[in-house]
């Protein structure tokens, strides 16, 4: 599973979520992640239907299909549950 994390430097929610996300990345070494700056990579944001309501976490299966997404500030527990829900996808 891969998670795309869309964010921007001007986004207050992204700042709040950064340490939560870092904690989870460190906990699950098998988790493949990619940070995408909304302002610098607009084409990719558009391709995934991401607007300026950030952060957005897009969970992808091995074949690249979208499994789920979370938007905005969420708890570390909610992120972790979603990660574990799709661990083997």
Residue frames as qw, qx, qy, qz and C-alpha x, y, z in Angstrom:
[[0.000, 0.890, 0.456, 0.000, 0.00, 0.00, 0.00],
 [0.393, 0.163, 0.010, 0.905, 1.07, 3.53, -0.74],
 [0.096, -0.831, -0.470, 0.282, -0.18, 6.76, 0.79],
 [0.330, 0.474, 0.154, 0.801, -0.02, 10.09, -1.00],
 [0.279, -0.680, -0.435, 0.520, 0.00, 12.99, 1.43],
 [0.263, 0.648, 0.276, 0.660, -1.04, 16.27, -0.19],
 [0.397, -0.739, -0.319, 0.440, -0.15, 19.42, 1.73],
 [0.350, 0.751, 0.047, 0.558, 1.24, 22.94, 1.53],
 [0.433, 0.044, -0.431, 0.790, 3.46, 25.18, 3.66],
 [0.207, -0.265, 0.050, -0.941, 0.60, 27.67, 4.18],
 [0.666, -0.324, -0.539, -0.400, -1.80, 25.00, 5.47],
 [0.364, -0.538, 0.505, -0.568, -2.40, 25.09, 9.26],
 [0.936, -0.109, 0.156, -0.296, -3.86, 21.57, 9.25],
 [0.827, 0.413, -0.328, 0.194, -0.77, 20.27, 7.47],
 [0.109, 0.607, -0.563, 0.550, 1.44, 21.70, 10.19],
 [0.669, -0.352, 0.406, -0.513, -0.68, 20.01, 12.86],
 [0.977, 0.113, 0.044, -0.178, -0.65, 16.69, 11.00],
 [0.494, 0.671, -0.538, 0.125, 3.09, 16.61, 10.24],
 [0.141, -0.470, 0.800, -0.347, 4.26, 15.13, 13.58],
 [0.793, 0.030, 0.443, -0.418, 1.34, 12.68, 13.66],
 [0.845, 0.499, -0.134, -0.140, 2.24, 11.44, 10.20],
 [0.283, 0.661, -0.666, 0.200, 5.97, 11.25, 10.96],
 [0.494, -0.331, 0.698, -0.397, 5.20, 9.09, 14.00],
 [0.878, 0.219, 0.323, -0.278, 3.22, 6.63, 11.88],
 [0.660, 0.658, -0.361, -0.020, 5.83, 6.55, 9.11],
 [0.027, 0.599, -0.748, 0.286, 8.43, 5.62, 11.71],
 [0.647, -0.156, 0.618, -0.418, 6.21, 2.94, 13.24],
 [0.844, 0.327, 0.412, -0.104, 5.42, 1.15, 9.95],
 [0.244, -0.544, 0.567, 0.568, 8.58, 0.75, 7.88],
 [0.389, 0.232, 0.827, 0.333, 6.66, -1.19, 5.22],
 [0.259, 0.821, 0.434, -0.266, 4.45, 1.84, 4.54],
 [0.456, 0.190, 0.358, 0.793, 5.29, 3.55, 1.26],
 [0.011, 0.843, 0.379, -0.382, 4.56, 7.28, 1.35],
 [0.424, 0.310, 0.282, 0.803, 4.92, 10.26, -0.92],
 [0.052, -0.681, -0.321, 0.656, 4.51, 13.90, 0.06],
 [0.347, 0.495, 0.499, 0.621, 3.06, 16.08, -2.69],
 [0.095, -0.372, -0.203, 0.901, 3.17, 19.84, -2.33],
 [0.362, 0.695, 0.604, -0.145, -0.16, 21.17, -3.53],
 [0.157, 0.896, -0.062, -0.410, 1.34, 24.39, -4.92],
 [0.109, -0.598, 0.678, 0.413, 4.35, 22.79, -6.64],
 [0.082, -0.030, 0.953, 0.290, 2.61, 19.72, -8.09],
 [0.502, 0.257, 0.206, -0.799, -0.81, 20.97, -9.18],
 [0.571, 0.236, -0.622, -0.481, -1.04, 18.47, -12.05],
 [0.323, -0.008, -0.929, 0.178, -0.79, 15.56, -9.62],
 [0.191, 0.205, 0.589, -0.758, -3.26, 17.23, -7.25],
 [0.559, 0.280, -0.145, -0.767, -5.70, 17.69, -10.12],
 [0.485, 0.168, -0.820, -0.252, -5.21, 14.08, -11.25],
 [0.274, -0.175, -0.890, 0.321, -6.28, 12.89, -7.80],
 [0.272, -0.692, -0.504, -0.439, -9.08, 15.44, -7.44],
 [0.507, -0.457, -0.414, 0.602, -7.41, 17.26, -4.55],
 [0.079, 0.867, 0.184, 0.456, -8.42, 20.87, -3.95],
 [0.214, 0.547, -0.411, 0.697, -7.03, 23.42, -1.49],
 [0.713, -0.544, 0.117, -0.428, -8.81, 21.87, 1.51],
 [0.634, 0.360, -0.636, 0.254, -5.70, 20.23, 2.90],
 [0.055, -0.421, 0.862, 0.276, -4.18, 17.97, 4.08],
 [0.880, 0.179, -0.065, -0.434, -5.44, 15.03, 2.06],
 [0.332, -0.378, 0.863, 0.051, -4.22, 11.45, 2.48],
 [0.790, 0.316, -0.243, -0.465, -4.92, 9.18, -0.50],
 [0.594, -0.305, 0.743, -0.043, -4.52, 5.45, 0.15],
 [0.611, 0.497, -0.438, -0.434, -3.56, 3.45, -2.94],
 [0.955, -0.062, 0.289, -0.036, -3.51, -0.27, -3.64],
 [0.565, -0.336, 0.564, 0.500, -0.48, -1.89, -5.25],
 [0.470, 0.437, 0.624, 0.446, -2.17, -1.56, -8.64],
 [0.154, 0.072, 0.092, 0.981, -2.56, 2.21, -8.11],
 [0.304, -0.589, -0.573, -0.482, -6.30, 2.18, -7.54],
 [0.168, -0.441, 0.347, -0.811, -7.64, 4.36, -4.76],
 [0.389, -0.258, -0.865, 0.182, -8.71, 2.52, -1.62],
 [0.300, -0.813, -0.473, 0.160, -9.73, 5.49, 0.52],
 [0.315, 0.479, -0.112, 0.812, -8.91, 9.07, 1.45],
 [0.392, -0.679, -0.470, 0.406, -8.90, 11.19, 4.56],
 [0.235, 0.678, 0.123, 0.685, -9.19, 14.97, 4.50],
 [0.288, -0.817, 0.067, -0.495, -8.24, 17.60, 7.03],
 [0.083, -0.496, 0.725, -0.470, -6.95, 17.21, 10.55],
 [0.872, -0.212, -0.353, -0.264, -7.55, 13.70, 11.83],
 [0.637, -0.651, 0.395, -0.121, -6.32, 11.92, 14.93],
 [0.061, 0.529, -0.839, -0.109, -3.27, 9.71, 14.82],
 [0.492, 0.043, 0.833, -0.251, -5.58, 6.82, 15.79],
 [0.677, 0.582, 0.254, -0.371, -7.82, 7.41, 12.78],
 [0.393, 0.719, -0.524, -0.233, -4.82, 7.51, 10.44],
 [0.156, -0.378, 0.910, -0.071, -3.39, 4.37, 11.97],
 [0.633, 0.234, 0.660, -0.330, -6.69, 2.49, 11.66],
 [0.660, 0.680, -0.034, -0.318, -6.88, 3.38, 7.98],
 [0.185, 0.655, -0.725, -0.106, -3.27, 2.30, 7.42],
 [0.298, -0.185, 0.922, -0.167, -3.86, -1.05, 9.09],
 [0.694, 0.399, 0.400, -0.446, -7.20, -1.54, 7.34],
 [0.727, 0.663, -0.092, -0.153, -5.47, -1.54, 3.97],
 [0.430, -0.665, 0.583, 0.182, -2.08, -2.96, 5.01],
 [0.529, -0.106, 0.795, 0.277, -2.12, -5.90, 2.63],
 [0.573, 0.707, 0.355, -0.214, -3.83, -4.27, -0.35]]
